[in-house]
Amino acid sequence: MARTAIAARRLPVAATRAARPAEGLWRLTWRRFCAHRLGLAGLAVVGSIALASLLAPWITPYDPNKTNLDAMLQGPSAAHPFGTDELGRDLFTRVLYGGRVSLAVGVLSVALAVTIGTSAGALAGYYGGRLDNVLMRVVDFMISLPSLFVLILLATLYGTKPATIVLVIGGLRWMGTARLVRASFLSLREQEFVQAARCLGASSGRIIVRHLLPNALGPVIVAASLGVAGAILAESSLSFLGLGIQPPMASWGNMLRNAQDQLLRAPWTAFFPGLMIFVSVLSINYVGDGLRDALDARRPLSRSGAGETG
């Protein structure tokens, strides 16, 4: 009788759980990401920086390129929260406008790299054979190139416009994505759902786009989020060397380059652009860690943000 009573009490609970709709993949991913505190904090910081950069004309009254020789190298104050540079331009304004350029170059170059890498990896992993060998040898060749040297060479040959910088950085950062997508396709292409799609007459293009690619997006999303940080650093390095975004257009990299001569007299001219690069890259890396944990179903939910595997 006691067992019957316990079973009767458990029955409504089981029925209630069975009646609940299954949680969608993206909702589950978002819930797991929200449990990663550092990833969520990183997303909030990067989002705030991007939003402030977009709203720069409404946040600051200064023109980022207007010089004021009477206000050269003034320290941080109420009128100029980050101080002024060697030409009297408001540094806070230039940091915000520089964020537009640096973040846009990072996001667009990674978008290009992901597009190229996903296409190459999907073709190599699905078709295999000679096409796979050719594409992977191209990937191996590209990886063997010294990336910074090639970046400098291409920037010197083809100019330093923002669009050119995006093409150069994106064209040299797609190989990791290609390998990730190829590995996922190799493990998925023989699964039963793919065989069923073939039996129903689905074309290869439809199988790749509708069936295989959605199941391979997890590693790609993580790689893309981490790739944005690398692209921002690459743009900053080129601009610091004088081969990236050119003045008077502001970017965090060329602001650091311009501050070299004022490091002792006006350290704030280098501190604030460098701080923005550091905070943005660190935050994006935390977002990547959070996405990695959220998209890995084998990892338990953790609020520590430390990525424990349990």
C-alpha positions as CSV (number, residue, x, y, z in Angstrom):
1,M,0.0,0.0,0.0
2,A,2.8,2.4,0.9
3,R,4.5,1.8,-2.5
4,T,1.2,2.4,-4.3
5,A,0.7,5.7,-2.4
6,I,4.2,6.9,-3.3
7,A,3.7,5.9,-6.9
8,A,0.4,7.8,-7.0
9,R,2.1,10.9,-5.6
10,R,4.9,10.7,-8.2
11,L,2.5,10.2,-11.1
12,P,1.3,13.8,-11.4
13,V,4.8,15.1,-11.2
14,A,5.9,12.8,-14.0
15,A,2.9,13.7,-16.1
16,T,3.6,17.4,-15.6
17,R,7.2,16.9,-16.8
18,A,6.1,14.9,-19.8
19,A,3.6,17.6,-20.7
20,R,6.2,20.4,-20.7
21,P,7.4,21.2,-24.3
22,A,11.0,20.2,-25.1
23,E,13.4,23.1,-24.6
24,G,14.7,24.4,-27.9
25,L,18.4,24.2,-28.7
26,W,19.1,27.9,-28.9
27,R,17.1,28.6,-25.7
28,L,19.0,25.8,-23.9
29,T,22.3,27.3,-25.2
30,W,21.3,30.8,-24.0
31,R,20.4,29.4,-20.6
32,R,23.7,27.6,-20.3
33,F,25.6,30.7,-21.5
34,C,23.8,32.8,-18.9
35,A,25.1,30.4,-16.2
36,H,28.7,31.3,-17.3
37,R,29.2,34.5,-15.3
38,L,32.4,35.6,-16.9
39,G,31.0,35.0,-20.4
40,L,27.9,37.0,-19.6
41,A,30.0,39.8,-18.1
42,G,32.2,39.8,-21.2
43,L,29.2,40.1,-23.5
44,A,27.9,43.0,-21.4
45,V,31.3,44.8,-21.6
46,V,31.7,44.3,-25.3
47,G,28.1,45.2,-26.0
48,S,28.6,48.4,-23.9
49,I,31.7,49.4,-25.8
50,A,30.1,48.7,-29.2
51,L,27.0,50.6,-28.2
52,A,29.0,53.6,-26.9
53,S,31.0,53.6,-30.2
54,L,27.9,53.6,-32.3
55,L,26.3,56.4,-30.2
56,A,29.5,58.5,-30.1
57,P,28.0,61.6,-31.9
58,W,25.3,61.7,-29.2
59,I,27.7,61.0,-26.3
60,T,30.4,63.5,-26.9
61,P,30.1,67.0,-28.4
62,Y,33.6,67.1,-29.9
63,D,34.7,66.4,-33.4
64,P,37.2,63.5,-33.4
65,N,39.5,65.2,-36.0
66,K,39.2,68.8,-35.0
67,T,42.5,70.2,-33.6
68,N,42.8,72.7,-30.8
69,L,46.4,73.8,-30.3
70,D,45.5,75.7,-27.2
71,A,44.5,72.4,-25.5
72,M,47.4,70.2,-26.4
73,L,48.3,67.3,-24.1
74,Q,45.9,68.3,-21.3
75,G,45.4,65.7,-18.6
76,P,42.0,64.1,-17.8
77,S,39.5,66.6,-16.6
78,A,35.8,67.2,-16.5
79,A,35.9,68.8,-20.0
80,H,38.1,66.0,-21.4
81,P,37.6,62.8,-19.4
82,F,40.5,61.0,-21.1
83,G,42.6,64.2,-21.7
84,T,43.7,65.5,-25.1
85,D,46.4,64.3,-27.6
86,E,49.3,66.1,-29.2
87,L,47.0,68.1,-31.5
88,G,44.5,69.1,-28.8
89,R,41.8,66.6,-29.9
90,D,39.6,65.1,-27.2
91,L,40.9,61.6,-26.5
92,F,37.6,60.2,-25.2
93,T,35.9,61.2,-28.5
94,R,38.7,59.6,-30.5
95,V,38.6,56.4,-28.4
96,L,34.9,56.1,-29.1
97,Y,35.3,56.7,-32.9
98,G,38.3,54.4,-32.9
99,G,36.2,51.7,-31.4
100,R,33.9,51.9,-34.4
101,V,36.8,51.2,-36.7
102,S,38.6,48.5,-34.6
103,L,35.5,46.6,-33.8
104,A,34.1,46.8,-37.3
105,V,37.4,45.6,-38.8
106,G,37.4,42.7,-36.3
107,V,33.8,41.6,-36.9
108,L,33.9,42.0,-40.7
109,S,37.2,40.2,-41.2
110,V,36.0,37.3,-39.0
111,A,32.8,37.2,-41.0
112,L,34.8,36.9,-44.2
113,A,37.1,34.3,-42.7
114,V,34.2,32.2,-41.4
115,T,32.5,32.4,-44.8
116,I,35.6,31.2,-46.7
117,G,36.5,28.6,-44.0
118,T,33.0,27.2,-43.8
119,S,32.7,26.8,-47.5
120,A,36.1,25.1,-47.9
121,G,35.6,22.9,-44.9
122,A,32.1,21.8,-46.0
123,L,33.2,20.9,-49.5
124,A,36.3,19.0,-48.2
125,G,34.4,17.1,-45.5
126,Y,31.3,16.2,-47.6
127,Y,32.9,15.2,-50.9
128,G,36.3,14.0,-49.6
129,G,38.7,12.3,-52.1
130,R,40.8,14.5,-54.4
131,L,38.9,17.7,-53.5
132,D,39.5,17.1,-49.8
133,N,43.3,16.6,-50.5
134,V,43.6,19.7,-52.6
135,L,41.7,22.0,-50.2
136,M,43.6,20.6,-47.1
137,R,46.9,21.1,-48.8
138,V,45.9,24.7,-49.5
139,V,45.0,25.0,-45.8
140,D,48.4,23.6,-44.8
141,F,50.2,26.0,-47.1
142,M,48.3,29.0,-45.7
143,I,49.0,28.0,-42.1
144,S,52.7,27.6,-42.8
145,L,53.0,31.3,-43.9
146,P,54.2,33.8,-41.3
147,S,51.0,35.7,-40.8
148,L,52.3,39.0,-39.5
149,F,54.9,39.2,-42.3
150,V,52.2,38.4,-44.9
151,L,49.9,41.0,-43.3
152,I,52.6,43.7,-43.5
153,L,53.4,42.7,-47.1
154,L,49.8,42.7,-48.3
155,A,49.0,46.0,-46.5
156,T,52.1,47.6,-48.2
157,L,51.1,46.3,-51.7
158,Y,47.4,46.9,-51.6
159,G,47.0,50.0,-49.4
160,T,45.6,50.7,-46.0
161,K,42.0,51.4,-46.5
162,P,39.6,49.8,-44.0
163,A,38.1,47.5,-46.7
164,T,41.6,46.4,-47.7
165,I,42.5,45.7,-44.1
166,V,39.4,43.6,-43.7
167,L,40.2,41.6,-46.8
168,V,43.8,41.0,-45.8
169,I,43.0,39.9,-42.2
170,G,40.0,37.8,-43.2
171,G,41.9,36.2,-46.1
172,L,44.6,34.9,-43.7
173,R,42.4,33.7,-40.8
174,W,40.0,31.2,-42.4
175,M,42.1,28.0,-42.1
176,G,41.1,27.0,-38.6
177,T,37.4,27.3,-39.4
178,A,37.9,25.1,-42.5
179,R,39.5,22.4,-40.4
180,L,36.7,22.5,-37.8
181,V,34.0,22.3,-40.4
182,R,35.7,19.5,-42.3
183,A,36.1,17.5,-39.1
184,S,32.4,17.9,-38.2
185,F,31.3,17.0,-41.7
186,L,33.4,13.9,-41.8
187,S,31.7,12.6,-38.6
188,L,28.2,13.7,-39.7
189,R,28.0,12.7,-43.4
190,E,27.5,9.0,-42.6
191,Q,24.8,9.6,-40.0
192,E,21.4,8.1,-40.5
193,F,19.6,11.4,-41.0
194,V,22.0,12.2,-43.9
195,Q,21.4,8.8,-45.4
196,A,17.6,9.3,-45.1
197,A,17.9,12.7,-46.8
198,R,19.8,11.1,-49.7
199,C,17.1,8.3,-50.0
200,L,14.4,11.0,-50.2
201,G,16.2,12.5,-53.2
202,A,17.7,15.6,-51.5
203,S,20.5,17.2,-53.5
204,S,24.1,17.5,-52.1
205,G,23.7,21.3,-51.7
206,R,20.5,20.8,-49.7
207,I,22.1,18.2,-47.5
208,I,25.0,20.4,-46.8
209,V,23.0,23.6,-46.1
210,R,19.9,22.2,-44.4
211,H,21.2,19.1,-42.6
212,L,25.0,19.1,-42.1
213,L,25.8,22.8,-41.6
214,P,23.4,23.5,-38.7
215,N,24.9,20.6,-36.8
216,A,28.4,21.9,-37.3
217,L,27.8,25.5,-36.3
218,G,28.8,25.1,-32.6
219,P,32.6,25.0,-33.1
220,V,32.3,27.6,-35.8
221,I,30.5,30.1,-33.5
222,V,33.1,29.6,-30.8
223,A,36.0,30.0,-33.3
224,A,34.4,33.1,-34.7
225,S,34.0,34.8,-31.3
226,L,37.6,34.1,-30.4
227,G,38.7,35.2,-33.9
228,V,37.3,38.7,-33.4
229,A,39.8,39.2,-30.6
230,G,42.6,38.1,-32.8
231,A,41.5,40.3,-35.7
232,I,41.3,43.3,-33.4
233,L,44.9,42.6,-32.3
234,A,46.0,42.2,-35.9
235,E,44.5,45.5,-36.9
236,S,46.0,47.2,-33.9
237,S,49.4,45.7,-34.8
238,L,49.2,46.9,-38.4
239,S,48.1,50.4,-37.3
240,F,50.8,50.6,-34.7
241,L,53.4,49.8,-37.4
242,G,51.9,52.5,-39.6
243,L,50.5,50.0,-42.1
244,G,46.9,49.9,-40.9
245,I,44.2,52.6,-40.6
246,Q,45.8,55.9,-41.4
247,P,45.3,59.3,-39.6
248,P,43.2,61.4,-39.3
249,M,40.8,58.4,-39.0
250,A,41.1,57.0,-35.5
251,S,41.6,53.4,-34.5
252,W,43.0,52.1,-31.2
253,G,46.1,50.9,-33.0
254,N,47.1,54.2,-34.7
255,M,46.3,56.1,-31.5
256,L,48.9,54.0,-29.7
257,R,51.4,54.7,-32.5
258,N,50.8,58.4,-32.3
259,A,51.3,58.3,-28.5
260,Q,54.8,56.9,-28.7
261,D,56.4,60.3,-28.4
262,Q,54.3,61.4,-25.5
263,L,54.6,58.3,-23.2
264,L,56.6,60.2,-20.5
265,R,54.9,63.6,-20.8
266,A,51.3,62.4,-21.4
267,P,50.9,58.7,-20.6
268,W,47.1,58.9,-20.8
269,T,47.4,59.2,-24.6
270,A,48.6,55.6,-24.7
271,F,46.9,54.3,-21.6
272,F,43.3,54.7,-22.7
273,P,43.5,53.2,-26.2
274,G,45.6,50.3,-24.8
275,L,43.1,49.8,-22.1
276,M,40.3,49.6,-24.6
277,I,42.2,47.0,-26.6
278,F,42.9,45.0,-23.5
279,V,39.4,45.1,-22.1
280,S,37.8,44.3,-25.5
281,V,40.0,41.3,-26.3
282,L,39.7,39.9,-22.7
283,S,35.9,40.3,-22.8
284,I,35.6,38.6,-26.2
285,N,37.8,35.7,-25.0
286,Y,35.4,35.3,-22.0
287,V,32.5,35.3,-24.4
288,G,34.2,32.6,-26.4
289,D,34.7,30.5,-23.3
290,G,31.1,30.9,-22.4
291,L,29.9,29.9,-25.8
292,R,32.2,26.9,-25.8
293,D,30.7,25.7,-22.5
294,A,27.1,26.5,-23.6
295,L,27.4,24.6,-26.9
296,D,29.1,21.5,-25.3
297,A,26.2,19.4,-24.0
298,R,28.7,17.3,-22.0
299,R,29.5,20.2,-19.7
300,P,27.3,20.7,-16.7
301,L,25.7,24.0,-15.9
302,S,28.2,26.1,-13.8
303,R,27.8,29.5,-12.3
304,S,31.4,29.8,-11.4
305,G,32.4,30.9,-14.9
306,A,35.5,28.7,-14.7
307,G,34.4,26.3,-17.3
308,E,34.4,23.2,-15.0
309,T,33.8,20.0,-16.8
310,G,32.4,18.0,-13.8
